[in-house]
Amino acid sequence: MASIFVKGSMLYVSWYDKIEMKRKNKSTGLKNTRDNMKKAKIFASEFQKALDQKSLSLKNLGIKKNTVGASIEHFLKINSDKHPNTIKGYEHFFEKFTQRFPREENCTAITKLSCEDWLTSFRKTKYQPNTLFGISKILKKYLRFLFEYNYIPMFILNKDVTFKPEVKDIITFTDDDITKILTGLKNKNSNFRTTVYLLLYTGLRPSDIYNLQVENIHLETQTFEYYSPKTKSYFTIPFHPDIIPVLKERIKEVTTGRLLNYKSVKNMGKAFSRYLEDLEITSKHYNLRTFRKTFITTAHECGLDLATVAKLAGHFKITTTEKYYNRLSLKKKSAELTKIVFPKAEEKTEVQTEVQPLQNPAKTAIDPHENSE
């Protein structure tokens, strides 16, 4: 129970914090008088009711203990609707996190200094910059969760301790390789052929086109609707006229339901890898995501504005397109460079002057006998 005690000439309230599992004291701001003592006791009673309500709220959320393990289970429960790959990332993170903060330990062990020490320890490892950035990113998300549900007091990590992402050069298909890929499709079935054309001409994620339905394709308006598992949203976009013949052929074959026939997105990727091997294109690190990067880069090179490219690619934020994909190619740089115009130097013209021939020195010399009598 919250209680009042006297320290010096002031009244203090004392209570037990169930989150941090320790006793706390705080000044009421009231001097030690009879009237103020009555006020302080009323305050302590109301304060205790608020603490009890807070404890009840945590209990209703299924939080039985304030251990690291309990908080992790709660975090994963809250984020259970995330993409499977995201959840795997969380689980991998907590494997590392619990090596430093054991599951049976109280959450109060998670402090600003302990977290920063843990992050600093990764500097001695051989992890790639983006792996380290991923650890920082999930740690921040987990800490925000701990703050929100009052597992621990709030603090801010020093930005010099956290890791920053490394944006690598974007790998896109070369023009020659695109030609090889499209030419080789003549010998492939309509399922695979349609997959490649959709990925190249729409720039969508493989997971976006995986469940595309025939009923959602409108050839007359050159649009289709799709659901994106990545963003959990529905989109309607136009498609390039060059893929109409391919879509017509595939729709005629399947008639209804799913347009593409793969057991999983992973199988779609394996089919493309085998195709690249058949074409002897094996040294470029291409995969299904390369189609998306190529589409966005090519769209930018052809003059599409960034906002339009973001909408076509299904990005909610234009900054996503700008940060990861708006990397100018050498071709684009050369084209843009010609737009820079500086004043030209004045061209010097030679001024030709008429040179008078020299007179004969003998004639110009004064004849002493001339005009003489």
C-alpha positions as CSV (number, residue, x, y, z in Angstrom):
1,M,0.0,0.0,0.0
2,A,1.1,3.5,-0.7
3,S,2.0,5.4,2.5
4,I,3.0,8.8,3.7
5,F,6.2,9.5,5.7
6,V,8.0,12.6,6.9
7,K,11.5,13.6,5.7
8,G,12.8,16.8,7.1
9,S,9.9,19.2,7.0
10,M,8.3,17.7,3.9
11,L,5.8,14.8,3.4
12,Y,6.7,12.0,1.1
13,V,4.7,9.2,-0.5
14,S,6.2,5.6,-0.6
15,W,4.9,2.8,-2.8
16,Y,6.0,-0.6,-4.3
17,D,6.6,-0.5,-8.1
18,K,5.5,-4.0,-9.4
19,I,7.1,-3.3,-12.8
20,E,10.6,-2.6,-11.5
21,M,10.0,-4.7,-8.4
22,K,11.3,-2.2,-5.9
23,R,10.2,0.4,-3.4
24,K,10.0,4.0,-4.6
25,N,9.6,7.3,-2.8
26,K,8.6,10.8,-4.0
27,S,7.9,14.2,-2.4
28,T,4.3,15.3,-2.3
29,G,5.4,18.9,-2.3
30,L,3.5,19.5,1.0
31,K,5.0,20.6,4.3
32,N,4.5,18.6,7.4
33,T,1.4,20.1,8.9
34,R,-1.8,18.5,10.3
35,D,-4.0,19.7,7.4
36,N,-1.4,18.6,4.8
37,M,-1.1,15.2,6.4
38,K,-4.8,14.6,5.8
39,K,-4.4,15.8,2.2
40,A,-1.3,13.5,1.7
41,K,-3.1,10.4,3.0
42,I,-6.0,11.0,0.6
43,F,-3.5,11.4,-2.2
44,A,-1.8,8.1,-1.2
45,S,-5.1,6.3,-1.2
46,E,-5.9,7.6,-4.7
47,F,-2.4,6.9,-5.9
48,Q,-2.7,3.3,-4.7
49,K,-6.0,2.8,-6.6
50,A,-4.2,4.0,-9.8
51,L,-1.4,1.5,-9.2
52,D,-3.8,-1.3,-8.6
53,Q,-5.7,-0.4,-11.9
54,K,-2.4,-0.4,-13.8
55,S,-1.5,-3.8,-12.4
56,L,-4.9,-5.1,-13.3
57,S,-4.5,-3.9,-16.9
58,L,-1.2,-5.7,-17.2
59,K,-2.8,-8.9,-15.8
60,N,-5.6,-8.7,-18.4
61,L,-3.0,-8.5,-21.1
62,G,-1.7,-11.8,-20.0
63,I,1.5,-10.5,-18.4
64,K,2.0,-12.7,-15.4
65,K,5.7,-12.0,-14.7
66,N,8.1,-9.2,-15.5
67,T,10.8,-11.4,-16.8
68,V,12.6,-11.0,-20.1
69,G,11.1,-14.3,-21.3
70,A,7.5,-13.1,-20.5
71,S,8.0,-9.8,-22.3
72,I,9.4,-11.6,-25.4
73,E,6.3,-13.9,-25.5
74,H,4.1,-10.9,-25.2
75,F,6.0,-9.1,-27.9
76,L,5.7,-12.1,-30.3
77,K,2.0,-12.4,-29.5
78,I,1.4,-8.8,-30.4
79,N,3.3,-9.2,-33.7
80,S,2.0,-12.6,-34.6
81,D,0.3,-11.3,-37.7
82,K,3.6,-10.1,-39.3
83,H,5.1,-11.7,-42.4
84,P,6.7,-15.1,-41.6
85,N,10.1,-13.8,-42.6
86,T,9.7,-10.9,-40.2
87,I,8.8,-13.2,-37.4
88,K,11.8,-15.4,-38.2
89,G,13.9,-12.2,-37.9
90,Y,12.4,-11.5,-34.5
91,E,13.1,-15.0,-33.3
92,H,16.7,-14.9,-34.6
93,F,17.2,-11.5,-32.8
94,F,15.9,-12.9,-29.4
95,E,18.3,-15.9,-29.7
96,K,21.1,-13.4,-29.6
97,F,19.4,-11.0,-27.1
98,T,18.8,-13.7,-24.5
99,Q,22.5,-14.7,-24.5
100,R,23.0,-11.3,-22.9
101,F,19.7,-11.0,-21.1
102,P,18.5,-14.4,-19.9
103,R,14.8,-15.2,-20.2
104,E,14.5,-15.8,-16.4
105,E,16.0,-12.4,-15.6
106,N,13.9,-9.4,-14.6
107,C,13.2,-6.8,-17.3
108,T,14.8,-4.2,-15.1
109,A,18.2,-5.6,-16.3
110,I,17.4,-4.0,-19.7
111,T,18.7,-0.5,-19.2
112,K,20.2,2.2,-21.4
113,L,23.8,1.2,-20.5
114,S,23.3,-2.5,-20.7
115,C,21.7,-2.2,-24.2
116,E,24.4,0.1,-25.4
117,D,27.1,-2.3,-24.1
118,W,25.4,-5.2,-25.9
119,L,25.3,-3.3,-29.2
120,T,28.9,-2.2,-28.8
121,S,30.0,-5.8,-28.4
122,F,28.9,-6.5,-32.0
123,R,31.6,-4.1,-33.3
124,K,34.1,-6.9,-32.8
125,T,32.1,-9.4,-34.9
126,K,32.2,-10.1,-38.6
127,Y,28.5,-9.4,-39.2
128,Q,27.6,-7.4,-42.3
129,P,26.6,-3.8,-41.8
130,N,22.9,-4.5,-42.8
131,T,22.8,-7.4,-40.3
132,L,24.0,-5.1,-37.6
133,F,21.4,-2.5,-38.7
134,G,18.7,-5.2,-38.5
135,I,19.7,-5.9,-34.9
136,S,19.5,-2.2,-34.0
137,K,16.2,-1.9,-35.7
138,I,14.5,-4.8,-33.9
139,L,16.0,-3.7,-30.6
140,K,14.5,-0.3,-30.9
141,K,11.1,-1.8,-31.8
142,Y,11.3,-4.2,-28.8
143,L,12.3,-1.3,-26.4
144,R,9.3,0.8,-27.6
145,F,7.1,-2.2,-26.8
146,L,8.7,-2.4,-23.3
147,F,8.1,1.3,-22.7
148,E,4.5,1.2,-24.0
149,Y,3.5,-1.7,-21.6
150,N,5.5,-0.3,-18.7
151,Y,7.9,-3.2,-18.4
152,I,10.8,-0.7,-17.9
153,P,11.2,3.1,-17.7
154,M,11.8,4.9,-21.0
155,F,15.3,5.8,-22.2
156,I,16.9,6.8,-25.6
157,L,19.8,4.9,-27.1
158,N,22.8,7.0,-28.1
159,K,22.7,7.3,-31.9
160,D,26.4,6.8,-32.1
161,V,26.0,3.3,-30.6
162,T,23.3,2.1,-33.0
163,F,24.1,0.8,-36.5
164,K,23.2,2.4,-39.8
165,P,22.1,0.7,-43.0
166,E,24.5,0.2,-45.9
167,V,22.7,0.8,-49.2
168,K,24.4,-1.3,-51.7
169,D,24.5,-0.8,-55.5
170,I,21.3,-2.0,-57.1
171,I,21.7,-5.1,-59.3
172,T,19.5,-4.9,-62.4
173,F,19.3,-7.0,-65.6
174,T,21.6,-5.8,-68.4
175,D,19.8,-5.1,-71.8
176,D,21.6,-8.2,-73.3
177,D,20.4,-10.4,-70.5
178,I,16.8,-9.2,-70.8
179,T,16.9,-10.0,-74.5
180,K,18.2,-13.5,-73.7
181,I,15.5,-14.0,-71.0
182,L,12.7,-12.9,-73.2
183,T,13.9,-14.8,-76.3
184,G,14.3,-18.0,-74.4
185,L,10.6,-17.9,-73.2
186,K,9.5,-19.1,-76.6
187,N,10.3,-22.6,-75.5
188,K,8.7,-22.3,-72.0
189,N,5.2,-23.0,-70.9
190,S,2.6,-20.2,-70.5
191,N,2.8,-20.4,-66.7
192,F,6.5,-19.5,-66.6
193,R,6.3,-17.2,-69.5
194,T,3.4,-15.2,-67.9
195,T,5.4,-15.1,-64.6
196,V,8.4,-13.5,-66.2
197,Y,6.4,-10.9,-68.2
198,L,4.4,-9.9,-65.2
199,L,7.5,-9.5,-63.0
200,L,9.4,-7.5,-65.7
201,Y,6.5,-5.3,-66.9
202,T,4.9,-4.5,-63.5
203,G,7.8,-4.5,-61.1
204,L,5.6,-6.2,-58.4
205,R,6.9,-8.5,-55.8
206,P,6.7,-12.2,-56.5
207,S,4.3,-12.5,-53.5
208,D,2.1,-9.9,-55.1
209,I,1.5,-11.8,-58.3
210,Y,1.5,-15.3,-56.7
211,N,-2.2,-15.3,-56.0
212,L,-3.3,-13.0,-58.8
213,Q,-6.8,-14.1,-60.0
214,V,-8.1,-14.3,-63.6
215,E,-11.2,-12.5,-62.5
216,N,-9.2,-9.5,-61.3
217,I,-7.6,-8.9,-64.7
218,H,-9.4,-6.4,-66.9
219,L,-8.0,-6.5,-70.5
220,E,-10.4,-3.9,-71.7
221,T,-9.1,-1.2,-69.3
222,Q,-5.6,-2.7,-69.0
223,T,-5.8,-2.8,-65.2
224,F,-5.8,-5.5,-62.5
225,E,-6.3,-5.7,-58.8
226,Y,-4.1,-7.6,-56.5
227,Y,-3.5,-8.2,-52.8
228,S,0.0,-7.6,-51.3
229,P,0.8,-9.8,-48.4
230,K,3.8,-7.6,-47.7
231,T,1.7,-4.5,-47.0
232,K,-1.6,-6.3,-46.3
233,S,-3.4,-4.0,-48.8
234,Y,-5.3,-4.2,-52.0
235,F,-4.1,-2.3,-55.1
236,T,-5.4,-1.5,-58.5
237,I,-2.8,-0.7,-61.2
238,P,-2.5,-0.4,-65.0
239,F,-0.4,-2.8,-66.9
240,H,1.9,-2.3,-69.9
241,P,0.2,-3.1,-73.3
242,D,3.1,-5.4,-74.3
243,I,1.9,-8.1,-71.9
244,I,-1.7,-8.3,-73.2
245,P,-0.9,-11.1,-75.7
246,V,0.8,-13.1,-72.9
247,L,-2.1,-12.5,-70.5
248,K,-4.7,-13.5,-73.1
249,E,-3.0,-16.7,-73.8
250,R,-2.7,-17.6,-70.1
251,I,-6.3,-16.6,-69.3
252,K,-7.6,-18.7,-72.2
253,E,-5.6,-21.7,-70.8
254,V,-6.6,-21.5,-67.1
255,T,-10.1,-19.8,-67.7
256,T,-10.7,-19.0,-64.0
257,G,-9.0,-18.8,-60.5
258,R,-5.3,-18.3,-59.9
259,L,-3.4,-17.1,-63.0
260,L,-0.1,-18.8,-62.0
261,N,0.4,-22.3,-60.9
262,Y,3.2,-22.7,-58.3
263,K,3.1,-24.4,-54.9
264,S,4.9,-21.5,-53.3
265,V,6.8,-18.3,-54.1
266,K,9.9,-20.2,-53.3
267,N,9.2,-22.7,-56.1
268,M,8.7,-19.8,-58.4
269,G,12.2,-18.6,-57.5
270,K,13.7,-22.1,-58.1
271,A,12.1,-22.3,-61.5
272,F,13.7,-19.0,-62.5
273,S,17.1,-20.0,-61.1
274,R,17.0,-23.2,-63.3
275,Y,16.0,-21.1,-66.3
276,L,19.1,-18.8,-65.8
277,E,21.3,-21.9,-65.7
278,D,19.8,-23.1,-68.9
279,L,20.6,-19.7,-70.5
280,E,24.1,-19.8,-69.0
281,I,23.5,-16.6,-67.0
282,T,25.0,-17.6,-63.7
283,S,27.4,-14.9,-62.6
284,K,25.2,-11.9,-62.1
285,H,23.5,-12.8,-58.7
286,Y,20.0,-12.4,-60.3
287,N,16.8,-13.5,-58.6
288,L,13.1,-12.7,-58.8
289,R,13.6,-9.5,-56.9
290,T,15.9,-8.3,-59.7
291,F,12.8,-7.8,-61.9
292,R,11.5,-5.3,-59.4
293,K,14.7,-3.4,-59.2
294,T,15.1,-3.4,-63.0
295,F,11.5,-2.1,-63.5
296,I,11.9,0.8,-61.1
297,T,15.3,1.8,-62.4
298,T,14.2,1.6,-66.0
299,A,11.0,3.6,-65.2
300,H,13.2,6.3,-63.7
301,E,15.5,6.3,-66.7
302,C,12.6,6.7,-69.0
303,G,11.4,9.8,-67.2
304,L,8.6,8.6,-64.9
305,D,8.4,10.7,-61.8
306,L,9.2,9.2,-58.5
307,A,5.6,9.4,-57.2
308,T,4.3,7.4,-60.1
309,V,7.0,4.8,-59.8
310,A,6.2,4.4,-56.1
311,K,2.4,3.9,-56.8
312,L,3.2,1.3,-59.6
313,A,5.5,-0.6,-57.3
314,G,3.1,-0.6,-54.4
315,H,5.1,1.5,-52.0
316,F,3.1,3.3,-49.4
317,K,5.9,5.8,-48.8
318,I,7.7,7.5,-51.6
319,T,10.8,7.6,-49.4
320,T,11.0,3.8,-49.7
321,T,11.3,4.1,-53.5
322,E,13.7,7.0,-53.2
323,K,16.0,5.4,-50.6
324,Y,16.4,1.9,-52.0
325,Y,15.7,2.1,-55.7
326,N,16.2,5.6,-57.1
327,R,19.9,5.0,-57.9
328,L,20.8,6.7,-61.1
329,S,22.4,4.5,-63.7
330,L,25.4,5.6,-65.8
331,K,23.1,6.1,-68.8
332,K,20.8,8.3,-66.8
333,K,23.7,10.2,-65.3
334,S,25.1,10.9,-68.8
335,A,21.7,12.1,-70.1
336,E,21.2,14.3,-67.0
337,L,24.7,15.7,-67.3
338,T,24.0,17.2,-70.7
339,K,21.3,19.5,-69.1
340,I,24.0,21.4,-67.3
341,V,24.9,24.5,-69.4
342,F,27.7,26.9,-68.5
343,P,28.5,30.2,-70.3
344,K,30.9,29.6,-73.2
345,A,34.2,31.3,-73.6
346,E,34.3,34.0,-76.2
347,E,35.8,32.9,-79.5
348,K,38.8,35.1,-80.5
349,T,38.6,36.3,-84.1
350,E,41.8,37.3,-85.9
351,V,41.7,41.0,-87.0
352,Q,43.5,41.2,-90.3
353,T,45.1,44.6,-91.0
354,E,46.2,45.7,-94.5
355,V,50.0,45.8,-94.6
356,Q,51.3,48.6,-96.7
357,P,54.4,47.6,-98.8
358,L,57.6,49.2,-97.8
359,Q,58.8,51.9,-100.2
360,N,62.2,51.5,-101.8
361,P,64.7,53.0,-99.4
362,A,66.6,54.4,-102.3
363,K,63.5,56.4,-103.4
364,T,62.8,57.6,-99.9
365,A,66.3,58.8,-99.3
366,I,66.8,62.6,-99.9
367,D,68.6,63.3,-103.1
368,P,71.1,66.1,-102.4
369,H,70.9,67.2,-106.1
370,E,67.1,67.3,-106.2
371,N,65.6,70.7,-106.7
372,S,69.0,72.1,-106.9
373,E,69.8,74.6,-109.5
